[in-house]
């Protein structure tokens, strides 16, 4: 018997909606994301590992990658440092709270809701990236849309 979460359980995660939205934003506004860094998000639900998402930013050298498949990191050029890596572990509900502005990065770290390993200074830039991309407004719009669908479903009962 496998402990791996089902595709259906993963599809119901907030992360499964929010990260594709981030991918769309990056495609539409690549200049907002002119940083170099690799983020690995370990998404949990009630402390159970559910899925991983990868965000690879290569500055202006190449398009950013947002994927559930781990991308190959480019080799550093002769005159530059390797791409820094930040690993974040976060509950799916806390991810939604972070992206909507209800949980700041520093509060998440201090409270233990966001665990970080690797390039901490890179992880600190994450909040600024979401602000530039108007992530809070877009996440709140997603929540409103989700709430509206729930209310319509209850009204049919």
Secondary structure, DSSP 4 states (H G I P E B T S, - for coil): ---SPPHHHHHTSTHHHHHHHHHHHHHHTGGGG--EEEEEEEEEETTEEEEEEEEEEETTSS--EEESSPPPPPPPPTTSPPPPEEEEEEEHHHHHHHHTTSS-HHHHHHHTSEEEEE-HHHHHHHHHHHHHTTHHHHHHHHHHHHHHHHHHHHHH-
